[in-house]
Amino acid sequence: MSKKGLTVLLILLLAATLRFYKLGQNPPSLDWDEASIGYNAYSLLKTGKDEYGNSWPISIRSFNDYKPPLYTYLTIPSVALFGLTEFAVRFPSALAGTLTVLLTYFLVKELFGKKSSVIAAITALLLAISPWHLQFSRVAFEANLALLLFVLSVYLFLRAMDTASPYYHGGAAVAFVATMYSYHSARAVVPLFLLVMAVIFRKRLLQQTRAVVVALVVGVILMLPMGVTLTRGAAQARFATVSVFTNPGLFTREEERLSRQEEFRKKDQGTFASLLHHRWLVLTQIISENYFDHFNLEFLFLRGDGIGRHNVVGMGLLYFWELPFLIAGAYYLVKNKEKSLHVVLPWLLVAPAASALTTQSPHAVRSLLMLPIPQIITAYGIIQIIKALKKYRYALVLIGVVVCMNFVYYLQLYYIHTPIERSHDWQYGYKQLVEKVSAVKEEVNEVIITTKYDQPYIYFLFYGKVDPAWYQTVAETGSLGFENYFFRTIQYERDRQVKNAVIVGARHEIPDSAPIFDTIQFLDGKEAFRLVKT
């Protein structure tokens, strides 16, 4: 094996190790979306239908947020092989993350030409150890699968530009469409990116008309099912939930009332036009701020997006030592007029577009398609700085030591500190709760379980391995209760009147004076659940 091949293999082994090691144990619990993906995959495996009885759906209804289906379908063989477990649910993401590292290597070689093995290897290594990429390669987040497919799409597109092969064009079309079947944000990012690429590569595309037509036909055919689902009101539920356009707190109540009032619109068109202009200015400002927030120092290097499941305690999405190399890489890419900028720059600028249109911005998941661009720019900067410091070996050794120490520090945060401090963000305790409650459920009339931590029913389906064929018959009300489980807000004085029942509540829902017979703690020792028997 050549040195280049051995280098790539070692990087790939590192990437796989970091993504698969203790995959089922850390993060310390499945969040509700992961549990939903797992149970729906289990349901499809057993019955060919999702939890609601829909046969091989184009959108997975889940919690009425209608998830794109591809990750769930890829989880089916994993569940068949490993059972309905945490590892099985996260396996497709860990595999996708590992393959993304490999594909990134080939993508960079395509971007920078044949003599680019060094920058390709450094980029792949940076992505292999990236806190941002590792965070989402170890959980069942659809965005990570979308990233793999997007990297593949761009690689195939560039190969198509070089070879004019209809096979590469068709393959790129399939991969781009598959990306949109993977994650909501990709449905905005992919068309924007393709539009920019069509402008940049217009001369080549006009010379490859036949292959382009093949790709367009393939893409349109594959997108037809998605187009049908997007026209349905239910499938737009996710956008309505997270979009800044539907944010009820964005405008005053009076503005909302007047904008809907037909009589006001007819009587005072000038004021109505002024109101619309004001709303447009507010929206434009919010979207602009959301967009540029994805490039600020705090988001990228200090604390991430502030959502506990999206980064480790005490770190941002990128290593802080990457910052000077990132700046140097950007400078030298422009200075050297690298042709790769024709792809790298549009990719970086388009990737946060979907996230900018949503609430909770900046958002590490919705902007995940920014990767691996920071790593590519950083790798380019590393090469330039190594050249500049070639005579100062001690400086290079010192930099290497700092990098290694920071990486070890990250691993300590990820495996030791973050699981303890952030277990509540991962709905830790539900697995233990299902085990405890299942042991006594046959002895009581009712088990009343708090909805304080959201969607408890899915954990009882997942860990209880409830027969999907049976559950589909009660699915419409299943989130409120099934069998003798009831899911609702705990009102202790009312619920204690139920005879021969188990009440499961959060700490503040069950008074200290109650006859508590068991408790479940988060990993930091704080109480997650209190169990009372009436």
N, C-alpha and C positions, 0 to 999 in steps of 0.2 A: 504494500500500500504506500502511496506517495505521502510526503509530508503534509501536503494540502489536504489530502483525504483523511489522514490521521487527525489533523487539527479539527476538521469539521466533525469527525466522529466523536472526539473528546468533548467538543462544545455541545453536541447533541446529547451525549450521555449526561453531562452536567445539567442541561435543560430538563431532561427527563427525570433525573434524580430530584431536582428541586421541585418539580411539579407533582411527582407521585409519592414522595416520602410522606408517610402519615396522612395521606390524602383523606381518609375517612375520619380521622380524628381532629384535624386542624384545617380550617376553622372548626371550633368545638361543637357546632351543631348545624344542621341544615336550617336555612331560613325558609320562610313559607313558600317562596317561589321555587326553591329547589325541591321541597317536599311535593309540591304540585306537579312539577315536571316528572319526578320519579313515579308518583302514583298514576299519572295519566299515561306514562310509558307502560307501566304495569297493566293498566286497564286495556290499552291497545294491544299489548302482547297476549292477554288472556281472551279478549272479546272482539278485537278489531274496532273498538269504540272508545271514546274518551270517557271521563267520569260522568258526563251528562248524557251518554248514549249516542253521541254523534259519530258516525262511521268515518274514520280516516279524515278528519276535518283539515281544512286549509288554515284555520286559525284555532288555537287551543283556547277554549273559553275560560278555563281556570277560574280566577276570581272576578270574572266579567271584565278582564283587561285584555282578553283575546291575544294571547302570545303568538308570535310567528311559530310555525310548527317544526322547523327542521331540527332544532336541538332535541325536542321531545322524541321525534322519530329515531334519531341517532342513539337515544338512550335505551331504546327497546332491546337491541342485541346486548347491550351492556347489562341490563336487568336480567335478561335471559341467561347470561353467562355467570353473573356474580350475585344474583338475587336482588331483592328490593332492599338495598343497603345504601348508606351514604357514599361509599366508594363507587358503587355502580352509577349513581346519579352524577358524580363529579368526574368519572373516568373520561367521557367524551371531551370535556373541557381541558383536562390535563393533556390528553392526547393531541387536541387541537393546538394547545399552547406549545407543545414540543415541536409539532410539525411547522408551526409558524416560524420558529427559530430557524429551522432548516430552509424553509422557503425564502425567508428573508436573506439568507446567504446568497441564493441564486438570483433573487431580485436585485440585490446590490451589484452583483456581477453584471447583470443586464443593464443597470443604470450607468455604471462607470466603465464598462468595456472589459475586454479580456484580461487586462493586466490589473485587475482590481481584487485579487484574492485576499490581500491584507486587509483592505477596508471592509470587504465582505465578512471576513472572519471576525474582525473587531466588532462590527455591527451585530453580528449573530451572538457574540459573547455578551455584549451589553444588553441585548434583549433577553438572553437566557437568564441573566441575574437581575433584570429590571424589577424593582418593587411594584411598579404599575402593572406590568404584564403578569408577574407572578401572582399578584393579588387576585386577578380574575381568571388565571389559568387553573386555580385550585378550587374554584367554586362553579356551580352549574349556572353560569351567566351566559345568556345567548350571545351577548356582545363579543365574547371571546371567540366563539365559533365564527361570527361574522367577520372578525379581524382576519382569521385564517383564510377565509374565502375571498376577502377583499385583497389581501396580499397576493393570493393566487391569481385573482382576476387581473391585477395590474401587471403581474409578471407575464401572463399569457397575452395581454394586450400589447406589451412592449415587444414580445416575440413576434406577434402578428405584424407589428409595424416593420420589423426587420426582415421578415421572411415572406410577407404577403400570403401566407398559407391560410386557406379557408378553415383548416382544422384548428389553427390557433385562434382565428377570429371566432369560430363557433364555440371553441372551448372557453374563450374569454366571456362570450355572451352567456353561456351556461353558468359560469362562476359568478358573474355580476348579478344575475337573477337569483342564484342560490344565496348570495349575500343578503339580498332583500327579503328572502324567505327565512332569514336567520334572526334578524333583529329590527325593531321598529326604526331606529335612527338611520339605518342603512337605506331605508326607502326614500330618505331625503338626500343623503350624502352621495349615493351612487349616481343618480341622475345628474346632480350638479357636477360631479367629477367628470362624468362622461361628456357633458356639454363643454366643459373647459378643454378636455382632451381633444374633442372633435375640432375645436378652434385651433389649438396648437398644432395638431397633426393633420390639418385639413388637406395639405398637398399630398401627403402619402395616402390618405384615405380616398382621395379622388382618383389616385392611380390604382387602387385596389377595390374598385367598385363591386366586382363580382363577389369577392370574399365578404365585403361589408354588407351586401344584401343578404347573404347567407346568415351572417351574424344577427342582422335585424329581424329576419324571419324567425330564427330560433328563439331570440329574446322575446319577441312579441307573443309567440305561441306559449312559451313557458310562463309568461306574466299574466295570461288571461285569467287563470283561476284566482290569482291575487287581486286582479282588477275587479272581479265580481265581488269578492269579500270586502274590498275597500269601499264599495258603493253602498254597502249595508250599514244601517245606523249602528247596530251593535258592534261592528268591527271598528268603528271610529271611537269607541269608548275610551281607549287608552289615550288617544290624542286629546280628547276632551278633558281627561283627568289631569294631564300634566302640562297642557299648553298655556302659554301666557295669554293667548287670545280668549281663553275661557276662564281666566282667573277672576273669581268673583270679587276679590279685594282690590282689583286694579283701579277701578274708577269709583266715584262716590255713588251712593244710592240714587241721588237725584239725577246724575248723568245716565245711570243705567235705566231709570224710569223714563226719562225723556227720550232716550234713543229708541225705546220700544213703542213710543206713543204715536200712533198714526196721525191723530188729530193735531198734535204739536208740529209734526213734520209738515203738514199741509199749510198751517196757519203762519208759521214763522220759518220759512226756508233758510233765511240768512242765519238765524241763530242755530238752526239745525246743522247747517254747513260748518259753522264755527265749532260746534260741538264735535263733529266728526273730525275736523282738522286737529282739535285738541287731543282727541283720542289717538289719532295717528301719530302725533308728535310723542305722546307718552309711550306708545308701543315701540316706536323707533328707538327711543332713548333706552328703554329696558332691554330690547333685543341687542342693541349695540354694546351696552354694558355687559350683558350676559356673554356675548361673543368674546370680547377682549379679556374678560376675566379668566378665560382658559389659557391665557398666555402670561398671567401674572406670577410673580415669584412665590407668593404664599401658596397658591394652588399647586404649582409644579414641584416646589422644593421644600416647603415648610410643613404644611398640614393637609394637603389634599383638599377634598371638597367638604370635609367636616362630617360626613356620614360614616358612622363607625364601622360599617362592613366594607368600606372602600379603600382603606389604607391601614398601615400598622400605627400603633401609638408612637408619637414623637417623630414622625417622618412624613415627608411629602411623597409624591409619586415617582420622583427621580432622586438619585443621590445628589447631595449638595456639591460633591466634588466634580460632578459632570458639568456644572454651570460654566466654568471658564473654558472648558473644551467645547461646549455648545456654542458659546459666543465666538470662539476662534474658528470653529467649523463654519458657522454662518458667514463670517467675514471672508474666509479664504474661498468658500464656494462661489461667492459673488466676485471676489477679486480675480479668481482663476477662470471665471466665466464657464463653469462646468455645465455641460449640456443636461446633466441630471436635474438641474434646477427647473427645467421645463415640466418635470413630473413632481419633484420633491416639494417645490413651493406651492403649486396648486393643491396638492394633497394635504399639506399642512393647513392651508387656509380654508379649505372646504370642510375638513373633518369635523370641526366644532359647530357647523351650521345648524344641524338638527338640535343639538343641546342648547344653543342660544335661543331657540324658540320655546323653551320649556321653563317651568319653574325649577327651583333648586339648582340654579346654575351658579358657578361652573359645576359640572357633573362628570366624575371620573369614568363612569360606565358609558354614558351617552356620547362621550368624546373619545372613547377608546380607539376609534379608527385613526386617531392622530399617530398612533404607533405604526410602524417603527421609525417614523421620521426623526424624532429627537435623537434616537440612537444612531441613525445614519449621519446626521449633522455632527453629533459628538464624536463619532468614529473618525470622521474627516478631520475634525479639529485635533484629535489625539495624534494622528499621523503628522500633521503640520507642526505641532509642538514638539514631538519627538525629534523631528528633523532639526528644529531650532535649538534643541537642548542636547544634540548628539554628542557634543564635546563635554557636557556636564553630566556624566553618568551618575554621580551621587544624587543629583537632583531627580533624575529619573527613578532611581532606586527609592528615594524618599516618597515620591508620588505613588509608586507601586505599593509601598507599605501602607500609606494612607488609604488607598483604594481597598486593599485587603482588610484592613482594620474596620473600615466602614461597612464592608460586606458582612463581616462576622458580627458586627454590631446590629445590622439589619436582621440577620438570622436569629439573634438572641431576642430581639423585639418581637419578631414574628412568631417564634415557637414558644417563648416563655412568658413575656409580659402581655402581649396583645390578647391571647386567649383568655387570660384572667381578667383583664380590665375591660374587655369588650364582649364577654360572653352573653351579656344581656342583649346586645345588638343582634346576635345570631339566634335569638329565641331559645337560648340554652335552657334545658330543663324539661322540654316536652317529651323527649324520649324516656327519661326517668319517670315522668308523670304517667305516661301511657302504661309503663310496666307496673307501677304501683296500683293504678286504678283498675287495670285489667285483672289483677289478682283478687279484687274484692267486688267487681261489678255484678257478679252473679248473686251476691249476698244481699244486695240492696235493690230498692225499687228505681231509684234515679241516681244519676251522677251529674251534678250541675257544675259546669266548668266555665271559668271566667273568659271573657273575650278581651280582657285588658291588653294582651300581647298580640292580638289579631290572629284570625284564621286558625283557631285551635283544631277545628274539625279535620283539617288536612293531615295533621300529625297523627290523629287517631286512625285515619284511613291508611296512612303510610306505615306506621310502626305496628298497627294491628293487622296489616295485610288483609283488610276487609275485601271480601269477594266482590270484584268489580261488577259482575253480572247482577248481583243483588243490589249493590249500591246504586246502580243506574236507575233502578225503579223508584228510588226515594231522593235522587240527587237534587231536585229543585228545592227541597227544604232541608237537605242534608247539612248545610252550614249552620242551621239552627238546632239540629239534633237528629240522631238516628239511634236505633236500638234503644237503650235506656240512657244514652248520653244526651245532655241538653247544654247548648252553648249560648251564654248570655252574660250580660253585666250582672255581677253579684250584688244583691241587696240582702245583706245578711239577716236582718230582722224578718224579712219576708221568707227567705229561703230556708231559714232554720225551722219553719213551721212544717216543711215537707217531712213526712215520716219515713224513716229508714232510707236515708239518702246520704250520699257523700257530696260535700260542697268543696270545690277547689277554687280558691281565690288568691288574688295578689295580697301582699302584706297589708296594704291599707284597706283592703276590702273585708278582712277577717279580723275582728278585735282580739286583743291579747287575752281577753277573758273567755274566749270561745274554747270549747273542748277539742283543741287541735291534737290530732293523733299522729300527724307526720308533716314534715316540711321538705321542700326541695330548695337548695341554694344555687345561686349563680356561682361561678368559679371564684369570684372575689369574696365569697362568704355571705353576701347579702341574700335575703330571702326572695325567692322567685315565686313560690307557691306555698300556700298553707292548705292543709287538708283537714276537714272537719266531718265527723259522722253524726247524723241526727238520730 
